[in-house]
Amino acid sequence: MTKIYMKDIKSLCSCIAGLSCQTIRTNEKGAFNKGYIYTYTIYPYGNCITFRFIGNDHCTFNSYSKKFMFEQLLRYYKKGLNNWIELYNNDSFKAKREKKRMNHYINKLNEFERLLND
């Protein structure tokens, strides 16, 4: 089993923040239906992470280990990605550029899952 490092958690948080900025014309609130994340705070040892959304909304994750935190963040990332894919499939104006961005985030998801399963 591979050990989860802080750099892996930071990379996943960065992808979540990037994913939150992806919008489709039919849904201006983005992949997580809360707007986009303008900042995230990783507290020491990776035991608490807070994402701050535009509009004074936030989402906090707490855990007892980095591995469990990584699993929580991965579930949240999958939820946002699946929501974005569903919005894309329902959109009548599909663009190649959006499909390329989506493939980038899907590849990152596969990379994170490989890291967790090794």
N, C-alpha and C positions, 0 to 999 in steps of 0.2 A: 504494500500500500504506500502510495506517495504521500509525503508530508505536505501540508498546505502552508504556504508562506504568506506573509503580509503582501508581498508583491502580487500574488495571485488574487488576493481579495481586492487590492487596489485596482487591478486590471478589470476584474468583474464589475466593480463599482463604476469605473469609467465607461464600460460598455452599457451598463444600465442607464447612466446619465445620458449617453449618446442616443440610446434607443428611445428615451423619453422625448427627445426633440423631433423624432420622426413622426410626421403627421400626414394624414390623407385628407383630401378636400372635404369628405363627408364628416370627418371628426376632427375638429380643431383642438381637442384636448390631448391628443397624442396617444401613445401606446398604453399608458397606464390610466387614462381617463381622468387625470388630475392636472393637466398642463405639463410643463416641462420642469425638469430638475435643474435648479440654478446652482446648487451647491450640495455637497455631501461631506459629512464629518465622520472620520474613522477615529474612534477613541483608542487609547493605548491598548496593546495586546489584541486588537481586533475583536473585542468582546461586545462592542456596541457600535452600531453605524446608524446615522440619521441622514435621510434624504430630505431636502427642503424643496418643495414645489412652489411655483409662482402662485400667489394667492393665499399665502400664509398657511399652507397645508404641509404636513410632513408625514413621513413614514419611518419608524424606528425598528431596528432589528437588534435583539439581545441574544447572546448565547454564552455557553460555558466553554466552548472550544472553537478554534479556527475552522476545523472541519465541519462542525455543525453550522457555523455562520456561513461558510461557503455553500453548504447545501441549501440553507434558507435563501441566500441571495440567488442561487441558481434557479430555485423554484420561482422566485419573483421575476427573474429575467425571462424564464420560459413563458410565464403568464403574460408578460408584456409583449413578447415576440409573437405568441399565438394570437393575441388580440390584434396586433398589427397585421398579421397575415390574413386574418379573417376580414378585417376592414379592407385590405388590398383586394381580396377576392370578390368582395361585394361592390367595389368601386367600378364605375363604368368607364373611367378614364385611366386605364393602366398605362404606366410609362416604363420604358426599359431602365431608366435611371433608378426608379424606385425598386425594381426587381434586382438590380445589381447591389443596391444598398442592403436589401433584405437578404440576399445571398451572403453578403459579408457578415451580417449578424448571425445567420444560421451556421456559418463556418466557425465563428467564434464560440457559439453554443456547443458545437461538436468538440472543439478544442477543450473547453472547460469540463465537459462531461468525461472526456478521455483522462484529463488530469485527476478528476475525482475517482474514476474507476480503476486507475492503475495501482 
